[in-house]
Amino acid sequence: MAKRYVVCHCCDAGFLSGKPHDPERDKGYGTCADCAPRVAESWAKHGFGGPQSGVAVGDLEGARARLRKYA
């Protein structure tokens, strides 16, 4: 897959990624490597996207797996 420019939804840093786009995010946004650990902890603690989103990560490892899968 070709790499494309993505902006971190947490810190606004730009980076290149060949991973697919997360369908729960606005196009062009992802999570950079620096923010991923903090975002995973937040998702595991507070839930991902809120109860209305229907996307659950379950635990910290589930959150990390989702961040590894998508840009």
Steps between C-alpha positions, in 0.01 A plus 500: 500500500630846413579733787295815545526808716300477824455748786502375860161567659673550836799731436447613136838360390512388138634159404496249215307177542427199284235370740129519414288789619305442825131511397412670831720804425477792262697441180865595525530452876679228694724455805875559490744263671571752779131534597392137449585376854315788665201466266479123563493557875226761461289272278533211745411723795217703346385288206557573132268749337249494782211258548310629194781411255456124533878449484643337808867423557442307823832535675843654456619226265186542288569873475863439405393246235260751342771768491742252336239410237410850385693818421 
